[in-house]
Amino acid sequence: MEKDLATIQRVHRSMSSTLLWLTLLFFFLLISFSLGLDGTVLQIGTFASILVLAAGMSIYYGFSRRKIWAYRLAIVHWLFLILICSLITLIDLIAGIQGSIMSAIMAIMLIFIIVGMVKRFTTFSNPMFMAWYIGQSSNVLASSQLQTNEMMAACPHCLSILAVKPLELSGSDLCPNCGEKLVSDEVVAKFYNEEE
């Protein structure tokens, strides 16, 4: 388990650094574009660039220091960066097809970055990663002592790691940490309709 936790720490450091340098890259692209504008549009573009940098750096700071508030924001920011990289890749591919070798090379590099980010995205929903992130590694260590039909699961609201019996969960079951429902009304309605 200690080996697993060390691996999780390395993955988290890697994800944090990816958030940092891609946020900085996006800022530099945005500010470069803004500086090519004139007058009021230049001021708006520059202000928007600084705002984007401040938001991105706040998310990076919170995520790298394992702040609870930053977890979901990091997920959204990660998806946003995938989208931006995809758009830039598309633009570079078009420019590469038209004869720009640098754009073609940039597009190939960005494709590798996007593939890596998409693969790494599943880490956000990994119960072991979530438990480590919110400081509940001891709960994961206890997972080896689960009873029959129990499994580890994360509360969808506060991300607490819990031992649950999935076949016995109902719409009235609440998280012992935040008091929110462990099963959403939509899921309860879906399974109720399927049983009928």
Sine and cosine of phi, psi and omega as CSV:
sin_phi,cos_phi,sin_psi,cos_psi,sin_omega,cos_omega
0.00,0.00,-0.63,0.78,0.03,-1.00
-0.87,0.50,-0.61,0.79,0.03,-1.00
-0.90,0.44,-0.66,0.75,0.03,-1.00
-0.89,0.45,-0.67,0.74,-0.01,-1.00
-0.91,0.41,-0.60,0.80,0.06,-1.00
-0.91,0.42,-0.61,0.79,0.05,-1.00
-0.90,0.43,-0.68,0.74,0.01,-1.00
-0.88,0.47,-0.65,0.76,0.03,-1.00
-0.88,0.48,-0.66,0.75,0.02,-1.00
-0.91,0.42,-0.67,0.74,0.02,-1.00
-0.89,0.46,-0.69,0.73,0.00,-1.00
-0.89,0.46,-0.68,0.73,0.04,-1.00
-0.88,0.48,-0.67,0.74,0.01,-1.00
-0.90,0.44,-0.69,0.73,0.01,-1.00
-0.91,0.41,-0.64,0.77,0.02,-1.00
-0.89,0.45,-0.70,0.71,-0.01,-1.00
-0.92,0.39,-0.56,0.83,0.07,-1.00
-0.89,0.45,-0.70,0.71,0.06,-1.00
-0.86,0.52,-0.68,0.74,-0.04,-1.00
-0.90,0.44,-0.83,0.56,-0.13,-0.99
-0.95,0.30,-0.49,0.87,0.07,-1.00
-0.96,0.28,-0.54,0.84,0.09,-1.00
-0.90,0.43,-0.70,0.71,0.03,-1.00
-0.90,0.43,-0.65,0.76,0.03,-1.00
-0.88,0.48,-0.71,0.70,0.01,-1.00
-0.89,0.45,-0.64,0.77,0.04,-1.00
-0.87,0.48,-0.73,0.69,-0.02,-1.00
-0.90,0.43,-0.60,0.80,0.06,-1.00
-0.91,0.41,-0.68,0.74,-0.02,-1.00
-0.92,0.39,-0.68,0.74,-0.02,-1.00
-0.94,0.34,-0.58,0.82,0.05,-1.00
-0.89,0.45,-0.67,0.74,0.04,-1.00
-0.91,0.42,-0.68,0.73,-0.03,-1.00
-0.89,0.45,-0.61,0.79,-0.03,-1.00
-0.93,0.36,-0.27,0.96,0.06,-1.00
-1.00,0.09,-0.05,1.00,-0.02,-1.00
-1.00,-0.06,0.09,-1.00,-0.03,-1.00
-0.82,-0.57,0.42,-0.91,0.17,-0.99
0.86,0.51,-0.72,-0.69,-0.06,-1.00
-0.90,0.44,-0.60,0.80,0.00,-1.00
-0.89,0.46,-0.59,0.81,0.06,-1.00
-0.88,0.47,-0.71,0.70,-0.01,-1.00
-0.91,0.42,-0.68,0.73,0.01,-1.00
-0.90,0.45,-0.71,0.71,0.00,-1.00
-0.89,0.46,-0.67,0.74,0.01,-1.00
-0.91,0.41,-0.69,0.72,0.02,-1.00
-0.89,0.46,-0.69,0.73,0.02,-1.00
-0.89,0.46,-0.63,0.78,0.01,-1.00
-0.89,0.45,-0.69,0.72,0.00,-1.00
-0.92,0.39,-0.62,0.79,0.03,-1.00
-0.89,0.45,-0.70,0.72,0.02,-1.00
-0.89,0.46,-0.68,0.73,0.02,-1.00
-0.89,0.46,-0.71,0.71,-0.01,-1.00
-0.88,0.47,-0.68,0.73,0.01,-1.00
-0.91,0.42,-0.73,0.68,0.00,-1.00
-0.89,0.46,-0.66,0.75,0.00,-1.00
-0.94,0.35,-0.55,0.83,0.06,-1.00
-0.90,0.43,-0.69,0.72,0.02,-1.00
-0.90,0.44,-0.70,0.72,0.04,-1.00
-0.85,0.52,-0.74,0.67,-0.03,-1.00
-0.86,0.52,-0.75,0.67,-0.02,-1.00
-0.90,0.43,-0.68,0.73,-0.03,-1.00
-0.93,0.37,-0.67,0.74,-0.03,-1.00
-0.92,0.39,-0.41,0.91,0.02,-1.00
-0.98,-0.22,0.23,0.97,0.09,-1.00
0.85,0.53,0.70,0.72,0.08,-1.00
-0.99,0.15,0.70,-0.72,-0.06,-1.00
-0.87,0.50,-0.67,0.74,-0.05,-1.00
-0.88,0.47,-0.40,0.91,-0.10,-1.00
-1.00,0.07,-0.22,0.98,-0.13,-0.99
-0.88,0.47,-0.82,0.57,-0.02,-1.00
-0.94,0.35,-0.57,0.82,0.05,-1.00
-0.90,0.44,-0.60,0.80,0.05,-1.00
-0.91,0.43,-0.59,0.80,0.05,-1.00
-0.89,0.46,-0.74,0.67,0.00,-1.00
-0.89,0.45,-0.69,0.72,-0.01,-1.00
-0.90,0.44,-0.64,0.77,0.03,-1.00
-0.87,0.50,-0.73,0.68,0.02,-1.00
-0.90,0.44,-0.64,0.77,0.03,-1.00
-0.87,0.49,-0.69,0.72,0.00,-1.00
-0.92,0.39,-0.58,0.81,0.09,-1.00
-0.88,0.47,-0.69,0.72,0.00,-1.00
-0.89,0.46,-0.73,0.69,0.00,-1.00
-0.88,0.47,-0.72,0.70,0.02,-1.00
-0.87,0.48,-0.61,0.79,0.02,-1.00
-0.91,0.42,-0.67,0.74,0.02,-1.00
-0.90,0.43,-0.68,0.73,0.02,-1.00
-0.91,0.42,-0.62,0.79,0.05,-1.00
-0.88,0.48,-0.69,0.72,0.01,-1.00
-0.88,0.48,-0.70,0.71,0.02,-1.00
-0.89,0.46,-0.70,0.72,0.00,-1.00
-0.92,0.39,-0.58,0.81,0.04,-1.00
-0.89,0.45,-0.68,0.73,0.03,-1.00
-0.88,0.47,-0.71,0.71,0.03,-1.00
-0.91,0.43,-0.60,0.80,0.03,-1.00
-0.91,0.42,-0.64,0.77,0.04,-1.00
-0.90,0.43,-0.52,0.85,0.00,-1.00
-0.99,0.13,0.03,1.00,0.13,-0.99
0.89,-0.45,-0.06,1.00,0.00,-1.00
-0.99,0.11,0.95,-0.33,-0.03,-1.00
-0.92,0.39,-0.65,0.76,0.01,-1.00
-0.88,0.48,-0.65,0.76,0.03,-1.00
-0.91,0.41,-0.63,0.77,0.02,-1.00
-0.90,0.44,-0.67,0.74,0.03,-1.00
-0.90,0.43,-0.68,0.73,0.03,-1.00
-0.87,0.48,-0.67,0.74,0.00,-1.00
-0.89,0.46,-0.68,0.73,0.01,-1.00
-0.89,0.45,-0.68,0.73,0.03,-1.00
-0.89,0.46,-0.68,0.74,0.00,-1.00
-0.92,0.40,-0.55,0.84,0.05,-1.00
-0.88,0.48,-0.69,0.73,0.05,-1.00
-0.88,0.47,-0.65,0.76,0.02,-1.00
-0.90,0.44,-0.71,0.71,-0.02,-1.00
-0.89,0.46,-0.71,0.70,0.01,-1.00
-0.86,0.51,-0.70,0.72,0.03,-1.00
-0.89,0.46,-0.66,0.75,0.00,-1.00
-0.92,0.39,-0.63,0.77,0.02,-1.00
-0.91,0.42,-0.69,0.72,0.03,-1.00
-0.89,0.45,-0.67,0.74,-0.04,-1.00
-0.95,0.30,-0.33,0.94,-0.05,-1.00
-0.86,0.51,-0.55,0.83,-0.02,-1.00
-0.89,0.45,-0.33,0.94,0.02,-1.00
-0.87,0.49,-0.55,0.84,-0.02,-1.00
-0.87,0.50,-0.49,0.87,-0.04,-1.00
-0.99,-0.17,0.10,0.99,0.02,-1.00
-0.97,0.26,0.86,-0.50,-0.05,-1.00
-0.84,0.54,-0.59,0.81,-0.01,-1.00
-0.93,0.38,-0.66,0.75,0.05,-1.00
-0.90,0.44,-0.70,0.71,0.00,-1.00
-0.88,0.47,-0.67,0.74,0.00,-1.00
-0.89,0.45,-0.68,0.73,0.03,-1.00
-0.90,0.44,-0.68,0.73,-0.06,-1.00
-0.86,0.51,-0.68,0.73,-0.06,-1.00
-1.00,-0.06,0.15,0.99,0.10,-0.99
0.99,0.17,0.48,0.88,0.02,-1.00
-0.90,-0.43,0.63,0.78,0.00,-1.00
-0.86,0.51,-0.53,0.85,-0.01,-1.00
-0.89,0.46,-0.52,0.85,0.05,-1.00
-0.91,0.41,-0.59,0.81,0.03,-1.00
-0.93,0.36,-0.63,0.78,0.04,-1.00
-0.87,0.49,-0.52,0.85,0.00,-1.00
-0.97,0.23,-0.17,0.99,-0.06,-1.00
-0.89,0.45,-0.38,0.93,0.03,-1.00
-0.95,0.32,-0.21,0.98,-0.01,-1.00
-0.96,-0.29,0.44,0.90,0.00,-1.00
-0.92,0.39,0.54,-0.84,0.06,-1.00
-0.99,0.14,0.13,-0.99,0.02,-1.00
-0.85,0.52,0.69,-0.73,0.02,-1.00
0.95,0.32,0.11,0.99,0.04,-1.00
-1.00,-0.08,0.44,-0.90,0.11,-0.99
-0.53,-0.85,0.33,-0.94,0.04,-1.00
-0.99,0.13,0.66,-0.75,0.03,-1.00
-0.55,-0.84,0.36,-0.93,0.01,-1.00
-0.95,-0.30,0.68,-0.73,0.11,-0.99
-0.89,0.45,0.76,-0.66,-0.03,-1.00
-0.93,0.36,-0.18,0.98,-0.05,-1.00
-0.98,-0.20,-0.77,0.63,-0.07,-1.00
-0.94,-0.33,-0.04,1.00,0.03,-1.00
0.92,0.39,0.28,0.96,0.07,-1.00
-0.91,0.42,0.63,-0.78,0.02,-1.00
-1.00,0.02,0.80,-0.59,-0.08,-1.00
-0.78,-0.63,0.46,-0.89,0.16,-0.99
-1.00,-0.05,0.88,-0.48,-0.04,-1.00
-0.77,-0.63,0.37,-0.93,0.15,-0.99
-0.97,-0.25,0.99,-0.15,-0.15,-0.99
-0.85,0.53,-0.53,0.85,-0.03,-1.00
-0.97,0.25,-0.21,0.98,-0.01,-1.00
-0.95,-0.31,-0.01,1.00,0.00,-1.00
-0.94,0.35,0.59,-0.81,0.05,-1.00
-0.71,-0.71,0.09,-1.00,-0.01,-1.00
-0.92,0.39,-0.23,0.97,-0.02,-1.00
-1.00,-0.09,-0.09,1.00,0.00,-1.00
-0.96,0.28,0.75,-0.66,-0.05,-1.00
-0.90,-0.45,0.48,-0.88,0.07,-1.00
-0.94,0.34,0.76,-0.66,0.00,-1.00
-0.94,0.35,-0.28,0.96,-0.03,-1.00
-1.00,-0.02,-0.72,0.70,-0.06,-1.00
-0.94,-0.35,-0.22,0.98,0.03,-1.00
0.98,0.19,0.09,1.00,0.02,-1.00
-1.00,0.07,0.29,-0.96,-0.01,-1.00
-0.93,0.37,0.69,-0.73,0.05,-1.00
-0.98,0.18,-0.43,0.90,0.02,-1.00
-0.86,-0.51,0.80,-0.59,-0.05,-1.00
-0.95,0.32,0.38,-0.92,0.02,-1.00
-0.88,0.48,-0.55,0.84,0.00,-1.00
-0.90,0.43,-0.68,0.74,0.01,-1.00
-0.92,0.39,-0.68,0.74,0.02,-1.00
-0.87,0.49,-0.72,0.69,0.00,-1.00
-0.89,0.45,-0.64,0.76,-0.02,-1.00
-0.89,0.46,-0.75,0.66,-0.03,-1.00
-0.95,0.31,-0.51,0.86,0.05,-1.00
-0.91,0.42,-0.69,0.72,0.02,-1.00
-0.91,0.41,-0.59,0.80,0.00,-1.00
-0.93,0.37,-0.57,0.82,0.00,-1.00
-0.94,0.34,-0.49,0.87,0.00,-1.00
-0.96,0.27,0.00,0.00,0.00,0.00
